[in-house]
Amino acid sequence: MQKAAAHTSASKNQLYRDRLRAAGSEEILLQLPRATIALIDDLKKRQGLRSRSQALLQLIGQGREATQQVA
């Protein structure tokens, strides 16, 4: 029974990743210090964002803008 449940779960995960790729996105796993995660969570809360991903995208966008202004 557990093999069937694991197979179903793996299939659902694969379908989810396929939908992300079709939409031009990809899921990754990050290993970050707790202090960095706290910073991301604080930004998420202050900006009213729905996810850490949105907070990271916002930070990356700000970094790109700063880099382009310097160049």
Backbone as a chain_set.jsonl record, in Angstrom:
{"seq": "MQKAAAHTSASKNQLYRDRLRAAGSEEILLQLPRATIALIDDLKKRQGLRSRSQALLQLIGQGREATQQVA", "coords": {"N": [[0.822, -1.195, 0.0], [1.978, 1.244, 0.736], [3.826, 1.656, -1.31], [2.194, 2.186, -3.51], [1.01, 4.577, -2.671], [3.278, 6.186, -2.48], [4.061, 6.188, -5.142], [1.878, 7.503, -6.325], [2.116, 10.001, -5.079], [4.632, 10.783, -6.06], [4.007, 10.952, -8.763], [2.165, 13.049, -8.74], [3.828, 15.105, -7.876], [5.58, 15.235, -10.059], [3.818, 16.019, -12.111], [3.129, 18.537, -11.131], [5.64, 19.839, -11.277], [5.972, 19.74, -14.037], [3.881, 21.433, -14.86], [4.81, 23.848, -13.784], [7.176, 24.229, -15.307], [6.053, 24.472, -17.862], [4.864, 26.903, -17.545], [7.04, 28.502, -17.529], [8.625, 28.485, -15.277], [10.576, 27.096, -12.547], [11.097, 24.764, -9.93], [13.207, 24.95, -7.111], [15.501, 23.827, -4.58], [16.722, 25.374, -1.758], [19.456, 25.943, 0.426], [19.846, 27.82, 3.147], [21.203, 30.159, 5.553], [19.654, 30.531, 8.787], [19.298, 33.191, 9.558], [19.175, 34.517, 7.129], [16.843, 33.44, 6.052], [15.049, 34.445, 7.902], [15.242, 37.162, 7.275], [14.159, 37.141, 4.687], [11.575, 36.247, 5.292], [10.709, 38.385, 6.869], [10.695, 40.481, 4.994], [8.754, 39.465, 3.277], [6.505, 39.555, 4.966], [6.352, 42.346, 5.578], [5.921, 43.452, 3.043], [3.581, 42.299, 2.338], [3.497, 39.966, 0.846], [2.779, 36.8, -0.766], [4.438, 34.605, -0.709], [7.709, 33.17, -0.015], [9.115, 32.964, -2.333], [8.188, 35.119, -3.884], [9.251, 37.202, -2.374], [12.011, 36.72, -2.669], [12.231, 37.055, -5.463], [11.644, 39.781, -5.614], [13.828, 40.879, -4.208], [15.926, 40.04, -5.885], [15.258, 41.423, -8.21], [15.621, 44.074, -7.318], [18.36, 43.994, -6.89], [19.276, 43.594, -9.51], [18.444, 46.015, -10.682], [20.035, 47.832, -9.253], [22.576, 47.004, -10.07], [22.446, 47.547, -12.825], [22.247, 50.31, -12.784], [24.722, 51.078, -11.893], [26.4, 50.251, -13.903]], "CA": [[0.0, 0.0, 0.0], [2.831, 2.432, 0.793], [4.432, 1.869, -2.627], [1.186, 2.827, -4.352], [0.869, 5.968, -2.206], [4.5, 6.893, -2.862], [4.009, 6.365, -6.597], [0.887, 8.552, -6.582], [2.713, 11.257, -4.637], [5.688, 11.116, -7.015], [3.344, 11.353, -10.001], [1.597, 14.386, -8.53], [4.949, 16.048, -7.859], [6.067, 15.385, -11.43], [2.834, 16.826, -12.836], [3.289, 19.907, -10.629], [6.855, 20.398, -11.878], [5.702, 19.91, -15.465], [3.067, 22.654, -15.007], [5.693, 24.991, -13.534], [8.045, 24.414, -16.478], [5.216, 24.954, -18.964], [4.593, 28.318, -17.264], [8.3, 29.231, -17.563], [9.222, 28.501, -13.944], [11.135, 25.834, -12.086], [11.215, 24.686, -8.483], [14.544, 24.598, -6.635], [15.651, 23.689, -3.138], [17.826, 26.21, -1.295], [19.926, 25.795, 1.799], [20.233, 29.165, 3.556], [21.277, 30.367, 7.007], [18.383, 30.948, 9.404], [19.21, 34.655, 9.558], [18.747, 34.921, 5.782], [15.433, 33.067, 5.946], [14.31, 35.423, 8.718], [15.202, 38.391, 6.476], [13.195, 36.91, 3.604], [10.244, 36.198, 5.904], [10.374, 39.747, 7.286], [10.345, 41.208, 3.77], [7.468, 38.91, 2.851], [5.458, 40.083, 5.839], [6.242, 43.808, 5.427], [5.416, 43.786, 1.718], [2.298, 41.625, 2.14], [3.666, 38.992, -0.233], [2.181, 35.502, -0.469], [5.405, 33.518, -0.59], [9.137, 33.506, 0.026], [9.545, 33.116, -3.727], [7.921, 36.501, -4.278], [10.218, 38.052, -1.68], [13.3, 36.539, -3.337], [12.166, 37.706, -6.774], [11.719, 41.219, -5.375], [15.223, 41.189, -3.869], [16.739, 39.863, -7.095], [14.939, 42.556, -9.08], [16.293, 45.256, -6.781], [19.781, 43.811, -7.156], [19.482, 43.837, -10.948], [18.322, 47.465, -10.91], [21.233, 48.48, -8.7], [23.692, 46.645, -10.941], [22.298, 48.256, -14.094], [22.488, 51.738, -12.546], [26.155, 51.258, -11.717], [27.08, 49.978, -15.187]], "C": [[0.863, 1.254, 0.0], [3.483, 2.718, -0.553], [3.463, 2.574, -3.557], [1.021, 4.287, -3.964], [2.091, 6.785, -2.598], [4.509, 7.163, -4.357], [3.041, 7.479, -6.966], [1.448, 9.911, -6.215], [3.797, 11.711, -5.618], [5.087, 11.592, -8.332], [2.767, 12.761, -9.879], [2.703, 15.438, -8.523], [5.477, 16.298, -9.262], [5.116, 16.234, -12.26], [2.928, 18.292, -12.424], [4.513, 20.568, -11.266], [6.687, 20.623, -13.379], [4.881, 21.179, -15.72], [3.911, 23.9, -14.778], [6.56, 25.283, -14.757], [7.262, 24.968, -17.667], [4.908, 26.437, -18.801], [5.878, 29.145, -17.239], [9.0, 29.324, -16.222], [9.831, 27.139, -13.639], [11.287, 25.892, -10.579], [12.638, 24.269, -8.12], [14.516, 24.491, -5.124], [16.877, 24.484, -2.733], [18.18, 25.876, 0.139], [20.508, 27.15, 2.201], [20.368, 29.235, 5.075], [19.931, 30.868, 7.548], [18.212, 32.458, 9.389], [18.737, 35.164, 8.195], [17.275, 34.597, 5.575], [14.569, 34.04, 6.74], [14.179, 36.749, 7.968], [14.166, 38.276, 5.36], [11.777, 36.908, 4.158], [9.782, 37.587, 6.359], [9.955, 40.589, 6.081], [8.976, 40.756, 3.262], [6.326, 39.509, 3.662], [5.25, 41.589, 5.62], [5.622, 44.214, 4.096], [4.057, 43.143, 1.423], [2.346, 40.608, 1.009], [3.128, 37.635, 0.199], [3.209, 34.409, -0.222], [6.832, 34.044, -0.471], [9.666, 33.711, -1.387], [9.337, 34.545, -4.212], [8.915, 37.451, -3.634], [11.595, 37.935, -2.339], [13.319, 37.197, -4.708], [12.271, 39.229, -6.64], [13.156, 41.64, -5.063], [16.137, 41.07, -5.09], [16.498, 41.017, -8.066], [15.621, 43.832, -8.618], [17.799, 45.18, -7.03], [20.125, 44.063, -8.612], [19.441, 45.34, -11.246], [19.562, 48.189, -10.424], [22.439, 48.209, -9.582], [23.645, 47.407, -12.251], [22.565, 49.752, -13.939], [23.961, 52.026, -12.434], [26.873, 51.128, -13.05], [26.942, 51.089, -16.175]], "O": [[0.523, 2.232, -0.665], [3.677, 3.879, -0.914], [3.859, 3.463, -4.311], [0.905, 5.148, -4.836], [1.965, 7.941, -3.0], [4.915, 8.239, -4.795], [3.346, 8.309, -7.823], [1.275, 10.875, -6.961], [3.869, 12.89, -5.963], [5.598, 12.528, -8.948], [2.871, 13.566, -10.805], [2.546, 16.521, -9.085], [5.788, 17.435, -9.62], [5.562, 17.082, -13.033], [2.82, 19.186, -13.264], [4.442, 21.704, -11.735], [7.208, 21.596, -13.924], [5.145, 21.913, -16.672], [3.756, 24.896, -15.484], [6.669, 26.429, -15.192], [7.754, 25.832, -18.392], [4.713, 27.148, -19.787], [5.836, 30.344, -16.964], [9.883, 30.163, -16.046], [9.629, 26.168, -14.368], [11.572, 26.949, -10.016], [13.207, 23.362, -8.729], [13.609, 25.007, -4.471], [17.954, 24.296, -3.298], [17.313, 25.567, 0.957], [21.531, 27.578, 1.666], [19.729, 28.471, 5.798], [19.176, 31.541, 6.845], [17.097, 32.954, 9.225], [17.982, 36.133, 8.121], [16.54, 35.391, 4.988], [13.482, 34.414, 6.299], [13.128, 37.389, 8.017], [13.392, 39.203, 5.122], [10.876, 37.5, 3.563], [8.602, 37.921, 6.246], [8.971, 41.325, 6.147], [8.148, 41.577, 2.866], [5.305, 39.918, 3.108], [4.117, 42.052, 5.493], [4.887, 45.198, 4.022], [3.454, 43.409, 0.383], [1.36, 40.41, 0.299], [3.032, 37.353, 1.394], [2.898, 33.396, 0.404], [7.119, 35.2, -0.782], [10.556, 34.53, -1.612], [10.205, 35.115, -4.873], [9.373, 38.399, -4.271], [12.27, 38.944, -2.543], [14.308, 37.828, -5.08], [12.914, 39.884, -7.46], [13.642, 42.64, -5.591], [17.017, 41.906, -5.298], [17.44, 41.525, -8.673], [16.142, 44.59, -9.436], [18.433, 46.187, -7.344], [21.148, 44.675, -8.915], [20.291, 45.866, -11.965], [20.083, 49.066, -11.113], [23.245, 49.11, -9.816], [24.676, 47.865, -12.742], [23.059, 50.39, -14.868], [24.417, 53.098, -12.833], [27.856, 51.828, -13.294], [27.461, 50.994, -17.287]]}, "num_chains": 1, "name": "protein.A"}
